[in-house]
Amino acid sequence: MKTLAETIKSYEERLLKPDVRKSLEEVSKLLADDFYEIGKSGKTFTKSQVIESMQKESDDYSVSLSNFELRELDTDLLQATYKTTNHRTGISAIRSTLWRKNESGWQAIFHQGTPTPD
């Protein structure tokens, strides 16, 4: 049986896979209806805007995840932090996602990625 950290890490990894990112059904399972994101531009995006953006991505989207950590903020609220590297652009980012447990299981409610200097 997977630990909670392994489960949440696997969800984060799924959200980085091109085939999952293009699947409305798969992304909808992982993102809560009230999900929002602060993009690297500083603009905020809703769940529907994020899904729309993912649908337009190229098929060569390739990002790896490292340095994963999970903190319990409350009984049903977790914070995942990790680093990603985009293999096409070489850009790395430190990312943070808040995960909330509800009747459907764990869903992301907030995400922010901050590009890091090389």
C-alpha positions as CSV (number, residue, x, y, z in Angstrom):
1,M,0.0,0.0,0.0
2,K,1.3,3.5,-0.9
3,T,2.0,6.0,1.8
4,L,0.2,9.3,1.6
5,A,3.3,11.0,0.4
6,E,3.7,8.5,-2.4
7,T,0.1,8.9,-3.4
8,I,0.2,12.7,-3.6
9,K,3.6,12.5,-5.5
10,S,2.0,10.2,-8.0
11,Y,-0.9,12.7,-8.5
12,E,1.7,15.5,-9.1
13,E,3.5,13.3,-11.6
14,R,0.3,12.5,-13.4
15,L,-0.4,16.2,-13.8
16,L,2.9,16.5,-15.6
17,K,2.2,13.8,-18.2
18,P,1.1,15.0,-21.6
19,D,-1.7,12.4,-22.0
20,V,-3.2,13.2,-18.6
21,R,-2.9,17.0,-19.2
22,K,-4.9,16.6,-22.4
23,S,-7.6,14.5,-20.7
24,L,-10.5,16.6,-19.4
25,E,-11.7,13.7,-17.3
26,E,-8.3,12.9,-15.7
27,V,-7.5,16.5,-14.9
28,S,-11.0,17.1,-13.5
29,K,-10.5,14.3,-11.1
30,L,-7.3,15.8,-9.7
31,L,-8.3,19.5,-9.5
32,A,-11.1,20.6,-7.2
33,D,-13.8,22.8,-8.7
34,D,-12.5,25.8,-6.7
35,F,-8.9,25.2,-7.8
36,Y,-6.8,28.2,-8.7
37,E,-3.3,28.8,-9.8
38,I,-0.8,31.6,-9.7
39,G,1.2,31.4,-12.9
40,K,4.8,32.4,-13.4
41,S,3.4,35.7,-14.9
42,G,1.8,36.5,-11.6
43,K,-1.7,36.1,-13.1
44,T,-4.3,33.8,-11.4
45,F,-6.1,31.1,-13.3
46,T,-9.2,29.1,-12.5
47,K,-9.6,25.3,-13.0
48,S,-11.3,25.8,-16.4
49,Q,-8.6,28.2,-17.6
50,V,-5.9,25.8,-16.5
51,I,-7.6,22.9,-18.3
52,E,-8.0,25.0,-21.4
53,S,-4.3,25.9,-21.4
54,M,-3.3,22.2,-20.9
55,Q,-5.4,21.3,-23.9
56,K,-3.4,23.6,-26.1
57,E,0.0,22.3,-25.1
58,S,2.3,20.5,-27.5
59,D,2.7,16.8,-27.3
60,D,6.4,17.1,-26.5
61,Y,5.7,18.5,-23.1
62,S,8.4,16.8,-20.9
63,V,8.9,17.8,-17.3
64,S,10.5,15.8,-14.4
65,L,9.9,16.2,-10.7
66,S,12.5,16.1,-7.9
67,N,13.0,17.0,-4.3
68,F,9.4,16.1,-3.4
69,E,8.2,16.9,0.2
70,L,4.8,16.7,1.8
71,R,3.6,18.7,4.9
72,E,0.4,18.1,6.7
73,L,-1.2,21.5,7.4
74,D,-4.4,20.1,8.9
75,T,-6.3,16.8,9.0
76,D,-7.6,17.1,5.4
77,L,-5.1,19.6,4.0
78,L,-1.6,18.9,2.7
79,Q,1.1,21.0,1.0
80,A,3.4,19.4,-1.6
81,T,6.6,21.2,-2.6
82,Y,9.0,20.0,-5.3
83,K,11.2,21.1,-8.1
84,T,10.5,20.5,-11.8
85,T,12.7,20.8,-14.9
86,N,11.2,21.3,-18.3
87,H,13.4,19.2,-20.6
88,R,12.5,21.1,-23.7
89,T,13.3,24.6,-22.4
90,G,15.7,23.7,-19.5
91,I,13.7,26.0,-17.2
92,S,13.4,24.8,-13.6
93,A,10.7,25.8,-11.1
94,I,10.0,25.4,-7.4
95,R,6.3,24.3,-7.1
96,S,3.8,24.2,-4.3
97,T,0.4,22.6,-4.4
98,L,-2.3,22.5,-1.7
99,W,-4.3,19.2,-1.6
100,R,-7.6,18.9,0.2
101,K,-9.3,15.7,1.0
102,N,-13.1,15.5,0.2
103,E,-15.6,12.9,-0.5
104,S,-13.9,12.2,-3.9
105,G,-10.5,11.7,-2.3
106,W,-7.5,14.1,-2.6
107,Q,-7.8,17.1,-5.0
108,A,-5.6,20.0,-5.7
109,I,-7.1,23.4,-4.6
110,F,-4.1,25.7,-5.2
111,H,-0.9,25.6,-7.2
112,Q,2.0,28.0,-7.8
113,G,5.3,27.5,-9.7
114,T,8.2,29.9,-9.4
115,P,10.9,29.8,-12.0
116,T,14.4,29.5,-10.6
117,P,17.6,30.8,-12.0
118,D,20.0,28.3,-13.5
